[in-house]
Amino acid sequence: MEQNLAETPPMIHRPKNRLTAQAVLNGDVKGLKRLLPFLGPAFIASVAYLDPGNFATNITAGSKYGYLLLWVIFASNLMAVLIQSLSAKLGIATGKNLPEVAREKFPKGVSIFLWIQSELVIIATDLAEFIGAALGLYLLFGIPMLPAALITAVGSFAILELQRRGYRTLEAGIAGMVLIVVLAFAFQVIMAKPDAGAVVAGIFTPQFQGVDSILLAAGILGATVMPHAIYLHSSLTQSRVVGIDDKEKKQIFKLEFIDILIAMLIAGAVNMAMVVVSAALFFKNGLVVEDLDIAFEQFRHLAGPVTALSFGLGLLIAGLSSSSVGTMAGDVVMQGFINKRINLYLRRAITILPPLAIIAFGINATSALVMSQVVLSFGIAFALIPLVIFTSDRKIMNGLVNHRITTVLGWIISALVVSLNLFLIVEMFV
């Protein structure tokens, strides 16, 4: 009896949901219930794909080119599935997040540089999300931007409180907010009455109309692939369900991959809905809309006040939820790259200052959103390239190392994403 007890792994070291997860891994749970212990991480990461920067680029794309660039969102989300799966797999295989692995494998100076640039990228991303939420309050209730920003700050602290109550509470809260955004845009699509045939053609027919459409496509891609989502996802999976060997880790990854597919499908559908609604209402009526406040007023004029309110609500909820995810990502990169950590609420307070300053100085909100996407573009390579390098290394990944085709696709996507973002940066300044 004593020998058997000694051979049993001590349960105290397992995460709280390990018993349920273990039952799944042992084959004791069948059907859809098998997914329940593994759903959640991708939904939190996917919130980064629904931030207000996406609103600005998608509404502009739909009003300028109709359904033409829907295929770009479809392709971007296929890329996102692969990218987020690599990030999740790294956490499952190593029990470490991407910044932690980078700190181990790269010289100290490189790690410090990666930390600084990732913090700047997260600040820029948080700027877009915070301003978007404040703009949502302004559009919905007519609250001036500065008081709206202060209310947004309070809301973002409230969401962070969910994290203190445990990851399940946080996941439930984020999933509820994503559901609100989904319902808001589903209602808008119904009210806009788009051309179904044109929607299908836009999704499956790759084409451009001049250099401007290529530039906008690069902007859509830049607003879709988020460096902080890559860092965060590896952290969300590194200790949530721990596999004791390669066989269990492969099972965990397969189930987490379903989580990624569902979350990315939802995020992609919402982004497409933004373009579809803009095309059906603005492009059809010959309107080019690039500012979100103008979009709100045109929604009211063309589709009624309820449609406009649903747009403002979606913007508010997307901004609030994605800003909190950005704060979590900031905590991950600091702890990972330089092994330091500050209080999450202090971090939130610090990152509130730049958007408050921009709002106080009266800078156009949509212009600030666009510029934040340019800053974001600088950081994509520094997240993507190490991710592909690490997940292709058998010494790091063991049995979960990338297949050859996965590595090839990873490098192709990295090259494409980095090239398009460089193009976006050059076009913005030249």
Secondary structure, 3 states (H helix, E strand, C coil): CHHHHHHCCCHHHCCCCHHHHHHHHCCCCCHHHHHHHHCCHHHHHHHHHHCHHHHHHHHHHHHHHCCCCHHHHHHHHHHHHHHHHHHHHHHHHHCCCHHHHHHHHCCHHHHHHHHHHHHHHHHHHHHHHHHHHHHHHHHHHCCCHHHHHHHHHHHHHHHHHHHHCCHHHHHHHHHHHHHHHHHHHHHHHHHHCCCHHHHHHHHHCCCCCCHHHHHHHHHHHHHHCCHHHHHHHHHHHCCCCCCCCHHHHHHHHHHHHHHHHHHHHHHHHHHHHHHHHHHHHCHHHCCCCCCHHHHHHHHHHHHCHHHHHHHHHHHHHHHHHHHHHHHHHHHHHHHHHHCCCCCHHHHHHHHHHHHHHHHHCCCCHHHHHHHHHHHHHHHHHHHHHHHHHHHCCHHHHHHHCCCHHHHHHHHHHHHHHHHHHHHHHHHHHC
